[in-house]
Amino acid sequence: MSFFKENNIEVDFFDFKKDSPSSSQILEFSKKVDINILLNSKGAKYRNLGLKDMNLSDEEKLIWLEKEPMLFKRPVVQSDNEIIVAFDEEIYKEKFL
């Protein structure tokens, strides 16, 4: 969020800690970004749920993202017809400035 604030770019913020994206939103994200990029397999929630040992299929990963929105690698930025996952200042500068 700080990148957008510092550069006076208006955004609509969706708080994954308070809300879950809809099934259709998650499916749409997964059509534009590889599920293995969307799913934060290095986060505490992933480890605490024991998902590392489950050898999940892509379909099962989508189901888990629906159940546990904190499994998303964040931020997820939707712009035009594109999804950008995780913060990369150079990509943000290229896309938004």
C-alpha positions, 0 to 999 in steps of 0.5 A: 500500500505504501507504494501507491500512497507515496505515488498518489495512486488511488486503489481499492483495498481488499483486506485478506485478513477480514474477507475472503475473495469469492470462488469466482475471483479466486478462479479468475486469479488462477487463470491469470497467475500460476496457482503456485505463485498465488499460494504462499507455500513459505508462509506460517499459515501454510506450515501450521496447516501441514499443507507441505506434507499433503502434496496438493493438486492444483484443484486442492490448492484452489479449495484451500485458498477459498477456505484460508485467504491468508494462504494467498501470497500478498499483495495481489494487485488487479489492474486492467486484465492483469494480476500482479502477485507479491511486491516488486518495486521495479514491476510496480514502477513499470506498470503504474508510473 
